[in-house]
Amino acid sequence: MKGYVFHGPGQAAWEDVPDPDVQEPTDAVVRVDTVTICGTDLHILKGDVPEVRPGTILGHEAVGEVVEVGADVRTVRPGDRVLVSCITSCGRCRFCREGMYGQCRGGGGWILGHLVDGTQAEYVRVPFADLSVHPLPASVTNEDAVLLADIFPTAYEVGVLNGRVRPGDTVAVVGAGPVGLAAIATARLFAPERVIAVDLAPARLEAARKLGAEAVADAREAPEQLVADLTGGLGADVVVEAVGVPETFELCTRMVRPGGHVANVGVHGRPATLHLEDLWIKNVTITTGLVDTHSTPTLLRMAAAGRLPASQLVTHTFPLERMEEAYDVFAHAAETGALKVVLGGPQREVVPVTGP
């Protein structure tokens, strides 16, 4: 088969690799029909994730068909159409028993495309299949489903739930990339008074408006003043950091009201300054986290009911064999207008994001 193989910082290729097989009785092998590229994959290619060894197939999100299962797998069987979660769960360790699957100590957590071969290939071996793949209802398309492998659970759990969005809140989302847009869409499920999106790219701010943001702000033009103006000087109840650079984290801490929440979702590669000289007196709660995907069944039910605008984030699609071109489009999003790039269907480019 072929897969997208990491060979070191700045080096990867779509090339021949051995077919996966069942190695443990809890494994499943899935034929990959649809995958997507994550910003974390770009971090790996830059060398920001040193745990990824050269020779590893990248990718941690997929939709496909089960072709083989181990003797202990009970919840899926060959022929089932499934979502492959970005997080793998042993189901036995303390963290898995508490629903913190991202912190699994029994051989799971974020392992696909990280510690073991991932999903950007024609086939993938999925450990602990009973808890790590989800059968899909026929009403959920591949494009919708694949965004529920990582993007939507991450935004919903690490941003909206950790941030404790409540009815009537002012929610500011800094970063209107795929995760930020998913945070806007899922925050609206809790009936906030308003959602404010902050970004540098006009196209992404327009996408944020179409997904429900009542106000948008250019990150270079004092967005904290807009937040203050809209809240009578109080600040936002919840601020979601969805970029992952020191400047945006520090901006979030300036935008939040006393007693509010800053939910950090962005993957940070550099230290950020925590201005405790300003924050200590404000009763601010700051949360961080890796997605656990405990919400995936709930999100799948909402997708099946037409309540999530998941595939509306997809701007480009490519066949699997054009993986290298797809990476180039996604890596140059400022020039290409890419939000989410999905592989596994006929090629499509620059489809405007529309409202739910």
N, C-alpha and C positions, 0 to 999 in steps of 0.2 A: 504494500500500500504506500501511499504518500502522506507526508506530514510536514508541518512547518517547524523546522529544527533550529534551536538556538545554538550558535557556535561560539559565543562570546560577545562582549559589548560591540554593538554595531554590526553584528554578523548573524544572519539567519537565512534559511533557504527552504523552499518547498521541494522535497526530495524523497527518494525511496527510503523507507524504513521498514523494519520487521512488523508483521501483523501482530497485534496483541492477542493473548489468550488468557483463559482463566488460570490464575495462579493460586487463589485461595477459594475455599468453598463459599465465601460470601461475595465473590466478584460477579460482575456482569460485563459482557462485551457488547458495546453499542455501535451500530453502524451510524455514522454521523451524517445527518441530512442538512442541518443548519447550524452554523456557528457565528459568533461575533468576535470583534476585537475590542479589548478593554484598554483603558488608559494604563492599567497596571502592566499590561504586555509591553507598552512603550517604555515604562520604567525599567523593566527587565532588559530590554534591548539597549538601554542607555548604561546598563551596568549598575543600576541602583538597588538591585535585589541579588546580592552575591550568593545566596543559597541555591540559586538556579544553576545547575551544572551544565557546561557545554554538552551537547548531545540530547538535551531534553526537548521534547515536543511541547510547544507552548499552547496556551488556551485553557480556559476553565469554565466555559459556558457552551452548552450544545443542546440540540433536539435531535433525536434519532430513533432508530428501531433496535430493540434488544435482539441480538442474534445468538447469544449463548449465556448461560447462567451457571454458577457453581451449585453444588449439591445443597447448600444451606440457604439459598435465596428463596424466599417465600412470597414476596409481594409483586414480583414481575416475572414474566416468562417470555421466551422467544416469540417475536411478532408484535410485542407491545410497543406502542409509540410513547416515548418518555422524554421528560425534561431531565437533563443532567445538571445537578446543582453545582455551583462553584465551591461549595463546602461539603466535605465528606465527614460522616459521623459514624463512629464505632458503636454508639448507643449504649456503652457499658461504663465508661469512665465517669468520674464525678461531674465534669463539666457537661457532658452529653446528657446525663440524667437531669441536669438543671436547665436544659435547653440552650446551653452555651456551646453550640456545635463548633463554632469557629475556634474554640480553645481546646478542642478534643485532644486528649493525651493517649488515646488508644490506637493511634495510627491514622487519624483523620485530620480534620481542620482544612485549611487551604493547602491541598497537596497537588491537585491537578494543575499541570503546567508550572509547577513550583518545585515540588520534591519528587514527583513522578510524571511520566508522560501525560500530556494534556489532550484537549479536545480538538485542536486545530489539525485534524487528520481525517482520514477516511473511516477509521475505526478507533475506539478508545476503550481501554479497560477501566471500569469504575469499581473501586473497592467499596465494601460495605453497601452493596446495592440496595438492600431493603430500606435504608434510611437516606440514601444519597441520590436516588432517581425517583421521579414522580410520574406516574401514568397520566397521560394527557387526555382530556375530553376532546371529542371530535370538533367541538365548536371553537376551540382555541387554535389559531393558525400557528405555524412554525415561527413566523416573525414576531408575533405577540409572545409566544412562549419563551423564546430564547432570551428575551429581555427580562424574564422573571428568574433567570438563573443567577443573576448577580445584581444588575443595575437597580431594578425596582426593590428587591429586598434590602439592598444596601441603603438606598435613599429612605425607605420606609422605616427600617429598624434603627439605623445609626443616626439618621437625621430627624425624622418626624417623631418616632416613639421615644428615643433618647432625649429629644428636645422637649417632649411633653406638650406638644401642640394641643391646644384646647379651643373650643368654640369662642369666637370673639377676639382671638389673639391677633397681634400683628406679627407676621413671620417674614423675616428677611433671609433670602437665600443668596449667598455670595458664590458665584460661579454658576453659569447657566449652560454648562456642558450636559452630557447625558444624565449623570447622577443628580445634578442640580435641577434639571427639568423634571426628573422623576420625583424629586423631593417636592417640587411645586405641585405636581399632580396628586401626590398622596397626601400632602398637607391639606389640600382642599377637601379631602374626605372628612376632615374634622371641623369644617365650617368656620375657619378663621375670618376675622373681619377683613383682613387684607393680606396679600402676599406681595412682597417687594423683591424683585430680582436685580442682582448686581453683576455686571460682566463688562468686558472690554469690547466685545464684538456685537455690532448692531444686529446681525442676523440672529445671534443667540438671544438677544434681548427681545427681538420680535417673536422668536419661537416661544419664549417665556410668556409673553402676552397671550399668545394663542392657546397656551396650556393653562391659563388662568391667573397669571400675575396681574394684579390691578395697577401696579406701578413698576417702572424699571429705572435703573440708574447706571450711568457710565461709571466704572470703578475709578476713573481718573478725575471725576468731578465731585468730590466730597459727598459720597452717597450717605454718609452718616448724618449730613445736614438734612437731606430729604427725609430720612427716617425720623429725625427729630421734629421736622415740620409736620409730618403726618401723624405724629403721636403726642402732640402738645409738649414736646421736649422730653418725654419720658424715655424713648428708645423702644426697640422691638422686644416683644415678649420672648421670642425664640429667634436665634440667628443660626443658620446652618452654613458651616464652612465646607464648600464642595470644590475647592481648588487644590490646596495642599502646598502653599508657599507661605513663608513667614509673614509677608505683608498682608495677605488676606486674613490669616488668623488674627493678627493684631487689629485689623479693621473690624472684624466681628466683635472683639471685646470692647471696641469703642461704640458699637451700635446697639448693644444690649442694654435693657433697662435694669435698674436695681431689682434684684429678685428674679431676674430672667435666666434663660438657659442659652448657652453656646454649645451646639452639637457639632463636633468636628468629624467630618466624613472624609475629607481630603487625605491622600497619602503624602506624607511629608518626608522629603529627602534631606532637609536641613533643619537645624534648630530654629525655634521661634521664641521670641522674647515674651515672657509672661509678666505683664506689668502689674504685679501685686501691689505696688505702691498706689495704684488707682483702684484696683479691684477688691482689695481686702475688705473695704467698707460697704460694698454694693450687694453682698449676698448672692453673687453670681455663681451659678452651677455650670461647670465645663465638663462635657462628656467626650470620650473618645471610644473607638471600638472597631473591631473587625466584624463584618456581618456574620450572623449565626444561621440565617435562612430558616429560622423557626416560623417565619411568616409566610413561607412559600405556599403552603396549602391554602391559606386565606387569600393570598394574591391570585392564585389560580382560580379560585371560585369567583373572585371579582372580575377577572378577565373573561371567564366563561359567561358571566352575566353582562358583559359589555361595559363594565364600570371603570376599566383602566385604559388609558390611551397609549398602550405600550408601543405598538408598532409605528405609531405616529412620530416616534423619535428617529425612525430609520430613514436615512437620506440616500444611502447607496447600497446596492446589492451586487454581488459578484458570484460566479461559479467558484467552487472550492479551489480549482486549479489556478485561479488568478489571485491567490493569497498574497503574493508579493506586491502586486499592484494595489490590492485593497489596503495593505499596511501603509503604502506610500500615500494613498488618499487620506487615510485616517490620521497619519502623522502630520499632514500639512492641512489641518482643518481650517486654518485661517484663510487659505487660498481656495480650498475645494468646497467649503461650506459643509463639511461632513459633521454630522452629529453621531449617529451610530451607523457603522458599516457591517452589513450582514452578508455572509457567504452561504451559498447553497441554492440559489435560485437564479433566474435570468437577470442579466445586468440592468440596473436602474440607477439613475443619477439625479441628485438634487431634487427631491420631492419635498415641497413646502410642508412644514408642520402645521396641522390644523387642530382646532380645539376638540375636546372630547364630545 
